[in-house]
């Protein structure tokens, strides 16, 4: 009888041991499975080379951005990145390639504000934002208003008061014709301040800067990058930046908003990444996470700071919302300028 009792006790110990081992095994599988799903959510591991299709020729700002990003992105994803320059048709050639691609993350495009104004003007009816997935916003490049260092103007308020005193006879030089990105930035200030300026169109930022320094225009408008060396040489003076916050490179220059002019800060030059319609949201999040991680690399940061651009961490949800707001704003301004109909 005693031996039977001992046998039963031994059997209970074995059963308890089995339960413990099973529990430990289940816990281990749960932990491993959990960490695996986190990795799957955060890590982008494409099955082959990734094509970044651009709407510009080699050597421009978009091209430099993409190739710099690729250097720090390739080691993260374990695949090569192929930069495909596909200029033509005001972005139509590039967008056609991206729209026709499989939604597997192996073909992506890089966009700027030109895409949104183009889809409202010359590409209207051919492409729309709904044709694509807007995956990540990488760079924000707000425009700024500047003058020669010896100018009597020191702020946006000074500029507005001069326009009021001179009946709008204040020449502002910027890139592109009426309806261009920089021209729309000026017209938004006109609307907010209740004044008029005289727009002078140029074909390059160096030409704008030369005109400001030579006294041929009163004020210049551009992004910071091409003008940064002139600020560093103390030849230009900033009046204000059309952005949500001050530029980290020129922290003393106030925003329009800080000076009392509530101009919509969504109107900024951008560089983002988009893809064909139908890409799963999880895949878009993986790609956005990889891009923003690659942007922290020393090489990329050195380039971005020297270019005077600001980093963005918008993923697909935030960027898609931003695209809608920017498109609405662009349409409002183009209608106001008489360049498109409602």
Rosetta blueprint (number, residue, H / E / L):
1 X L
2 X H
3 X H
4 X H
5 X H
6 X H
7 X H
8 X H
9 X H
10 X H
11 X H
12 X H
13 X H
14 X H
15 X H
16 X H
17 X H
18 X H
19 X H
20 X H
21 X H
22 X H
23 X H
24 X H
25 X H
26 X H
27 X H
28 X H
29 X H
30 X H
31 X H
32 X H
33 X H
34 X H
35 X H
36 X H
37 X H
38 X H
39 X H
40 X H
41 X H
42 X H
43 X L
44 X L
45 X L
46 X L
47 X L
48 X L
49 X L
50 X E
51 X E
52 X E
53 X E
54 X E
55 X L
56 X L
57 X L
58 X L
59 X L
60 X L
61 X H
62 X H
63 X H
64 X H
65 X H
66 X H
67 X H
68 X H
69 X H
70 X H
71 X H
72 X H
73 X H
74 X H
75 X H
76 X H
77 X H
78 X L
79 X L
80 X L
81 X E
82 X E
83 X E
84 X E
85 X E
86 X L
87 X L
88 X L
89 X H
90 X H
91 X H
92 X H
93 X H
94 X H
95 X H
96 X H
97 X H
98 X H
99 X H
100 X H
101 X L
102 X L
103 X L
104 X L
105 X L
106 X L
107 X E
108 X E
109 X E
110 X E
111 X E
112 X L
113 X H
114 X H
115 X H
116 X H
117 X H
118 X H
119 X L
120 X L
121 X L
122 X L
123 X L
124 X L
125 X L
126 X L
127 X L
128 X L
129 X H
130 X H
131 X H
132 X E
133 X E
134 X E
135 X E
136 X E
137 X E
138 X E
139 X E
140 X E
141 X E
142 X L
143 X E
144 X E
145 X E
146 X E
147 X E
148 X E
149 X L
150 X L
151 X L
152 X L
153 X L
154 X L
155 X L
156 X H
157 X H
158 X H
159 X H
160 X H
161 X H
162 X H
163 X H
164 X H
165 X H
166 X L
167 X L
168 X L
169 X L
170 X L
171 X E
172 X E
173 X E
174 X E
175 X E
176 X L
177 X L
178 X L
179 X L
180 X L
181 X H
182 X H
183 X H
184 X H
185 X H
186 X H
187 X H
188 X H
189 X H
190 X H
191 X H
192 X H
193 X H
194 X L
195 X L
196 X L
197 X L
198 X E
199 X E
200 X E
201 X E
202 X E
203 X L
204 X L
205 X H
206 X H
207 X H
208 X H
209 X H
210 X H
211 X H
212 X H
213 X H
214 X L
215 X L
216 X L
217 X L
218 X L
219 X E
220 X E
221 X E
222 X E
223 X E
224 X H
225 X H
226 X H
227 X H
228 X H
229 X H
230 X H
231 X H
232 X H
233 X L
234 X L
235 X L
236 X E
237 X E
238 X E
239 X E
240 X E
241 X E
242 X L
243 X L
244 X L
245 X L
246 X L
247 X L
248 X L
249 X L
250 X L
251 X L
252 X L
253 X L
254 X L
255 X E
256 X L
257 X H
258 X H
259 X H
260 X L
261 X L
262 X L
263 X L
264 X L
265 X L
266 X L
267 X L
268 X L
269 X E
270 X E
271 X E
272 X E
273 X E
274 X E
275 X E
276 X E
277 X L
278 X L
279 X L
280 X L
281 X H
282 X H
283 X H
284 X H
285 X H
286 X H
287 X H
288 X H
289 X H
290 X H
291 X H
292 X H
293 X H
294 X H
295 X L
296 X L
297 X L
298 X H
299 X H
300 X H
301 X H
302 X H
303 X H
304 X H
305 X H
306 X H
307 X H
308 X L
309 X L
310 X E
311 X E
312 X L
313 X L
314 X L
315 X L
316 X H
317 X H
318 X H
319 X H
320 X H
321 X H
322 X H
323 X H
324 X H
325 X H
326 X H
327 X H
328 X H
329 X H
330 X H
331 X H
332 X H
333 X H
334 X H
335 X H
336 X H
337 X L
338 X L
339 X L
340 X L
341 X L
342 X L
